[in-house]
């Protein structure tokens, strides 16, 4: 779909949690184009993982009369996002409480931190929960996860291998929660040792902030640290080699 399509423009403008008045005006104009197709717009939003945010803005500020099936899709997208967040929070509330009671230094990262600090619970889907924990507290954090029904989900690798290679281990409570399970990526560092961009875990945790994740008290990375981490992850994982090749061509 071309970036000149009105559906593409509307999705870009309404994926912001708090669109500016000028942005809303532009979205209204896009939705009134003769060729505009609501189904195409919602499919595009779903493919780019922003359907809950778009649905939230449509529910708050109905831009034009919506077909009944689109109105239903918007309502269901909000329900799905809220249910997703509520389920994850219920699974992890005892874990977070245990960590806090034990005095662990930890903070939500990535998407979970965005929900705790930026997005309303019904504006973003979450597929896993990334947590940064001080290396010296990793074993205690792990024990609390095991006590809450989580188990390592490392596939063919051992925990020791994953910690050495990536500084993180994935835990899941699928054995007790089934299809509604939660996945936790427990990090001792932001990146594995092979990645070029690194952060000091202690300094990040010194700047963590109290927050709320679907009503559950948590800690989250400071907003600036969160932005820097997301930006460098993009470079670490996808863009660095391409940028180096472009530099070589220059």
Residue, then its C-alpha position, 0 to 999 in steps of 0.5 A: x500500500x502506497x504511503x499516499x493512500x488515505x488509509x496509510x495516512x490515517x493509520x500513521x496519524x492515529x497510531x499516536x496515543x495523543x494526536x495533535x488537533x492538526x493531525x486529527x484534522x488531517x485524519x478526518x480529511x483522509x477518512x472522507x476521501x472517496x476511495x477510502x476503505x475502512x477495512x483496508x485501514x484496519x488491516x494495515x493497522x493490524x499488520x503494523x501492530x498499532x490497531x489498538x492505538x488506532x481503535x482507541x483514537x477512533x473510539x474517543x473521536x469518531x471521525x466519520x460514521x463507521x460501518x457496523x463491522x468496523x465499529x465492532x472491530x474497533x471495540x474488540x481491538x480495545x477489549x483485546x488489548x485491555x484483556x491482554x494487559x490485565x492477564x499479564x498483570x495478574x500473572x506477574x503481580x505476585x512476582x513483582x510484589x516478591x521482588x519488591x519485598x526482597x529489595x531487588x533492583x529491577x525495571x520494566x523495559x521495552x513494550x512493558x515499560x511503554x505501557x507503564x509509562x506512556x500508553x493506556x492499557x487498551x492502546x497497545x498489545x504486549x507479546x512478552x514482558x522484558x525486565x532488567x534486573x541487577x546481575x547480583x539479584x538475578x538468582x532471586x528474581x528467577x526463584x520468584x518466577x519459578x514459585x509463580x509457575x514460570x519455567x525456563x523456555x530456552x528450547x534446546x539451549x541451557x540457561x547458562x548458554x543463554x545468559x552467556x550468549x544474550x544475558x537473558x533467559x526467557x520464562x513462560x507459565x504455559x504449563x499452568x496458564x495454557x494458551x493465555x500464558x505470559x512470557x518474561x524475558x529476564x535480562x541481566x544486561x540490556x544486550x548480549x556481549x556481542x552487541x556494539x551498544x551497551x548500557x551500564x545496568x546499575x546506572x539504568x536501575x539508579x534512574x528507574x521510576x515507579x510506575x503502574x502496569x495495569x494497576x500493579x505497582x512496578x518500576x520502569x526505565x526512565x523515559x530517556x533511557x527507554x528511548x535510547x535503548x529502543x533506538x540502539x536496539x534498532x541499530x544493534x539488531x537491524x540497521x547497523x550492518x546496512x548503515x556500514x555498507x552504505x558508508x562503504x559505498x560512500 
